[in-house]
Amino acid sequence: MVVAKVFKIAKRFQGLPKEDDFDLVEEEVAPPKDGEVLCKTIFLSVDPYMRVYTAKSPLGTTMIGEVLARVVESKDANFNAGDLVAAGEGWRSHFVVESKKLEKITHLPEGVPESLALGCLGMPGRTAYFGLLDVGELKSGETVLVNGAAGAVGSVVGQIAKIKGSRVVGYAGSDEKVGMLKEFGFDEAFNYKTVDLSETLSKAAPKKVDVYFDNVGGDFSDVVLSKHMNKYGRVPICGCISQYNKETPDSGAGFPVGQGLQLYGSILGRELKVQGFIVWTFNARKKEANEQLAQWVKEGKLKYRETVTEGFENTPKALIGLFTGANFGKAIVKV
């Protein structure tokens, strides 16, 4: 009998998640039945959305998340022992799952880390791809602004925009991250903690912003939407990490109380398209995005950084690090 290590939600998150908000337990894993597959996790993904999506989960629930795993035993002819698969089975070291819930990973270019299937060649990469190109309707020569730009999604957004012939301005939370953005080809990059947003953006984007890819919300978005968007600009809303750990979030879509409705004037006057989106909406086109992203990596056009935490038992620390600025690029846990 296989024994799995599993993280359960032990307490309601109050502000920043804490290590004792989780319980590490062991569970026996039954052998797979017909149509099922037994897998061993090799990498876990930690992502900001986990903080929000688990807010109302019953205590004792397994912590959510995507994993990269190896097939150990299969009762489905489409999967064999040793296959590399992705699954949304949460923080577990081993699991049995219906084969239809697995994604077989076959699109990784030779020589790249397998863990990229959880990063720029996985869900975060597809989020950047569809959010920028479909929701953002990017056109060559336009100016793109992205915040949270050194994260798993933002760093890919900026690079895709450059591939498509746009000017890219990025904001991140440290001088080291700004350096990474410049290595990735961003035209302008700033540490939002040490500069005046409106002043630097006025200089970096004197003709204003056409596509604002928003990962942060809050005061940052207030400034951009009220002062720096071009007419007919597009605003794909991917996240609002500035709000996730607040006991009383700001009203509206992450804007300061009362400000959301005031921004309607800017949205109306500039005829902006402001659209929230979830990457799963584009699942029918997953193959398209995976193959294009992989091709860009193979050609050296799409660079990547990973922040790897060693050890399954340290998964909570990796999640907490997302909200304290510890990660460069994609944050993952090596089991």
C-alpha positions as a printed Julia matrix, in Angstrom:
335×3 Matrix{Float64}:
   0.0    0.0     0.0
   1.36   3.42   -1.01
   1.36   6.09    1.71
   0.99   9.71    0.58
   2.03  12.87    2.36
  -0.79  15.4     2.19
  -1.21  19.01    3.3
  -4.65  19.84    4.71
  -6.09  23.27    5.44
  -6.03  23.5     9.25
  -7.06  27.13    9.82
  -8.76  29.96    7.98
  -6.2   32.3     6.48
  -6.05  35.61    8.29
  -3.9   38.04    6.38
  -0.71  36.46    5.08
  -0.89  32.64    5.15
   1.2   31.02    7.91
   2.85  27.63    8.14
   0.55  26.51   10.96
  -2.47  27.16    8.74
  -1.68  23.72    7.28
  -1.48  20.19    8.68
   0.89  17.63    7.17
  -0.69  14.18    7.37
  -0.25  10.74    5.84
  -2.93   8.85    3.92
  -3.0    5.4     2.39
  -3.53   5.41   -1.36
  -5.59   2.56   -2.75
  -4.41   0.77   -5.92
  -5.85   2.17   -9.16
  -9.02   0.69  -10.6
  -9.87   0.36  -14.28
  -9.55   3.76  -15.95
  -7.41   5.13  -13.1
  -3.72   5.96  -12.75
  -1.39   6.0    -9.73
   1.06   8.92   -9.85
   4.01  10.17   -7.81
   4.38  13.95   -7.59
   7.78  15.34   -8.61
   6.99  19.07   -8.63
   4.25  21.16   -6.99
   3.09  24.55   -8.23
   2.37  27.39   -5.83
   0.37  30.31   -7.2
  -1.3   33.44   -5.78
  -4.8   32.31   -6.76
  -4.59  29.56   -4.11
  -4.99  32.17   -1.38
  -8.34  33.27   -2.79
  -9.77  30.01   -4.1
  -9.43  28.29   -0.7
 -11.02  31.1     1.32
 -14.26  29.15    1.79
 -12.9   25.61    1.61
 -13.91  23.4     4.56
 -11.18  22.87    7.13
  -9.5   19.54    6.56
  -9.65  19.92    2.78
  -6.52  19.02    0.82
  -4.77  22.21   -0.31
  -5.44  22.87   -3.97
  -2.88  23.19   -6.74
  -1.4   21.76   -9.91
   1.3   19.12   -9.81
   3.73  17.53  -12.23
   3.98  13.79  -11.67
   5.24  10.45  -12.95
   2.89   7.59  -13.64
   3.69   4.7   -11.3
   0.93   2.29  -12.3
  -1.76   2.63  -14.96
  -5.09   0.9   -15.53
  -5.64   2.87  -18.71
  -4.04   1.89  -22.03
  -3.32   5.54  -22.88
  -0.89   5.94  -19.98
   2.23   3.95  -19.14
   4.53   3.82  -16.13
   7.06   6.64  -16.44
   4.81   9.02  -18.37
   5.09  12.68  -17.34
   1.68  14.13  -16.49
   0.1   17.27  -15.02
  -2.91  17.13  -12.73
  -4.88  19.36  -10.39
  -4.63  17.03   -7.4
  -3.33  19.51   -4.85
  -0.58  19.19   -2.29
  -0.1   15.42   -2.31
   3.03  13.3    -2.79
   1.06  10.44   -4.39
  -2.45  10.14   -5.8
  -4.82   7.96   -7.79
  -6.88   9.79  -10.39
  -9.2    9.1   -13.3
  -7.1    9.15  -16.44
  -9.38  11.74  -18.08
  -8.2   14.26  -15.46
  -4.55  13.91  -16.51
  -2.66  15.92  -19.1
   0.17  13.96  -20.68
   3.16  16.27  -21.1
   4.72  15.8   -24.53
   5.45  19.35  -25.7
   8.65  20.16  -23.77
  11.65  20.96  -25.99
  14.65  18.71  -25.51
  16.99  19.78  -22.72
  14.66  22.1   -20.78
  13.69  21.43  -17.15
  10.55  19.31  -16.83
   9.28  21.79  -14.27
   8.61  24.3   -17.07
   5.38  22.37  -17.62
   4.16  24.18  -14.48
   5.59  27.52  -15.59
   6.13  29.23  -18.93
   5.16  26.02  -20.76
   2.16  25.4   -18.53
  -0.75  27.25  -16.97
   1.1   30.55  -16.27
   2.45  30.63  -19.83
  -0.99  30.01  -21.27
  -2.42  32.71  -19.01
   0.04  35.2   -20.47
  -0.55  33.98  -24.02
  -4.35  34.13  -24.05
  -4.61  37.13  -21.73
  -2.35  39.28  -23.88
  -3.22  38.1   -27.37
  -6.93  37.27  -27.07
  -8.22  39.41  -24.22
  -5.67  42.19  -24.76
  -5.99  42.04  -28.56
  -2.37  43.13  -28.89
  -1.25  44.78  -32.11
   2.32  45.25  -33.28
   3.8   48.62  -32.34
   1.57  49.17  -29.32
   2.76  49.94  -25.8
   2.18  47.27  -23.15
   2.31  47.79  -19.39
   2.52  44.85  -17.01
   2.77  44.87  -13.22
   3.88  41.91  -11.15
   6.22  41.69  -14.12
   8.84  39.42  -12.53
   6.3   36.73  -11.68
   5.4   33.57  -13.55
   2.76  35.26  -15.72
   4.06  38.82  -15.96
   7.53  37.84  -17.13
   6.01  35.85  -20.01
   3.56  38.63  -20.91
   6.39  41.09  -21.45
   8.38  38.69  -23.6
   5.42  37.75  -25.8
   4.73  41.45  -26.3
   8.32  41.95  -27.47
   8.06  38.94  -29.81
   4.97  40.57  -31.29
   6.76  43.87  -31.89
   5.5   45.98  -29.01
   7.1   48.34  -26.53
   7.01  46.91  -23.0
   7.11  48.63  -19.62
   7.24  46.48  -16.49
   7.06  47.09  -12.75
   8.37  44.7   -10.11
   9.22  44.78   -6.41
  13.02  44.93   -6.22
  16.04  46.21   -8.1
  17.14  42.59   -8.66
  13.83  41.83  -10.34
  14.15  44.94  -12.48
  17.51  43.58  -13.63
  15.85  40.31  -14.61
  13.22  42.14  -16.65
  15.89  44.0   -18.57
  17.65  40.68  -19.26
  14.32  39.43  -20.62
  14.15  42.33  -23.09
  11.71  44.75  -21.42
  12.21  48.24  -22.84
  11.7   49.88  -19.44
  11.5   48.36  -15.97
  11.06  49.94  -12.55
  11.0   49.03   -8.88
   7.53  50.24   -7.9
   8.63  50.54   -4.28
  11.24  53.21   -5.0
   9.77  55.3    -7.83
   6.74  57.46   -8.5
   4.47  55.4   -10.75
   2.82  58.24  -12.64
   6.08  60.13  -13.18
   8.03  57.12  -14.46
   5.19  55.88  -16.62
   4.74  59.3   -18.21
   8.37  59.16  -19.32
   8.46  55.46  -20.24
   5.18  55.61  -22.18
   4.82  59.23  -23.39
   2.2   58.13  -25.94
   0.32  56.32  -23.16
  -0.54  52.64  -22.74
  -2.49  50.52  -25.21
  -2.6   47.26  -23.24
  -2.38  47.2   -19.45
  -1.98  43.61  -18.22
  -3.02  43.84  -14.57
  -1.85  41.32  -11.98
  -1.99  43.65   -8.98
  -5.07  45.91   -8.81
  -5.26  48.46   -5.98
  -3.68  51.9    -6.13
  -1.5   50.9    -9.08
  -4.54  50.35  -11.28
  -6.16  53.54  -10.02
  -3.23  55.58  -11.34
  -2.96  53.75  -14.67
  -6.66  53.77  -15.55
  -7.22  57.38  -14.53
  -4.2   58.93  -16.21
  -2.22  56.72  -18.57
  -4.45  54.72  -20.92
  -4.84  55.42  -24.61
  -8.22  55.69  -26.25
  -9.55  52.21  -27.06
  -7.02  50.67  -24.71
  -7.49  47.14  -23.36
  -7.07  45.98  -19.77
  -6.88  42.21  -19.23
  -7.38  41.64  -15.48
  -5.44  38.53  -14.52
  -5.23  39.05  -10.76
  -5.29  41.52   -7.88
  -2.56  40.27   -5.58
  -2.5   43.57   -3.69
  -5.86  42.55   -2.17
  -5.47  38.85   -1.46
  -4.18  39.08    2.11
  -6.35  41.98    3.28
  -8.87  41.24    6.01
 -11.19  43.82    4.43
 -10.4   44.05    0.7
 -10.85  47.35   -1.07
 -14.18  47.7    -2.85
 -14.75  46.77   -6.46
 -12.05  45.03   -8.46
  -9.27  45.91   -6.05
  -9.65  49.67   -6.22
  -9.64  51.95   -3.16
 -13.08  52.33   -1.58
 -15.3   54.49   -3.75
 -12.72  54.84   -6.5
 -13.97  51.99   -8.69
 -17.09  53.88   -9.77
 -15.13  57.11  -10.21
 -12.93  55.3   -12.72
 -15.99  54.63  -14.88
 -15.48  58.13  -16.26
 -11.99  57.26  -17.5
 -13.16  53.93  -18.86
 -16.08  55.55  -20.65
 -14.24  58.6   -21.91
 -11.34  56.59  -23.35
 -13.63  53.75  -24.49
 -11.51  51.19  -22.69
 -12.14  47.45  -22.67
 -11.6   46.15  -19.13
 -12.02  42.38  -18.92
 -11.33  39.85  -16.24
 -10.43  36.39  -17.51
  -9.68  32.88  -16.27
  -7.23  30.76  -18.23
  -9.44  27.65  -18.04
 -11.84  29.4   -20.42
  -9.3   28.71  -23.16
  -8.75  25.01  -22.39
  -9.99  23.96  -25.83
  -6.95  25.78  -27.28
  -4.4   24.47  -24.79
  -2.45  22.59  -27.48
  -2.09  25.75  -29.59
  -0.6   27.74  -26.73
   1.64  24.91  -25.48
   3.16  24.36  -28.91
   3.74  28.07  -29.62
   5.28  28.72  -26.21
   7.52  25.67  -26.58
   8.65  26.87  -30.0
   9.6   30.29  -28.58
  11.6   28.62  -25.79
  13.35  26.4   -28.35
  14.23  29.44  -30.45
  15.58  31.32  -27.43
  12.91  34.01  -27.7
  11.21  33.11  -24.41
  13.45  33.06  -21.35
  12.53  31.77  -17.92
  13.47  31.86  -14.27
  12.36  29.5   -11.53
  12.43  29.78   -7.75
  12.7   26.19   -6.53
  11.95  25.18   -2.94
  13.34  21.78   -2.0
  11.21  19.32   -0.04
   7.47  18.59    0.1
   7.37  19.64    3.76
   8.4   23.18    2.75
   5.45  23.78    0.41
   3.73  26.26    2.78
   6.93  28.34    2.91
   6.96  28.48   -0.88
   3.37  29.73   -0.97
   4.04  32.4     1.65
   7.06  33.55   -0.35
   4.8   34.57   -3.22
   3.31  37.32   -1.07
   6.62  38.56    0.35
   8.36  38.93   -3.0
  10.65  35.92   -2.68
  10.07  34.47   -6.13
  11.72  35.32   -9.42
   9.59  33.88  -12.23
   7.72  30.67  -11.42
   7.69  29.38   -7.84
   7.71  25.58   -7.59
   8.43  22.91   -5.0
  10.67  19.96   -5.82
   9.29  16.96   -3.94
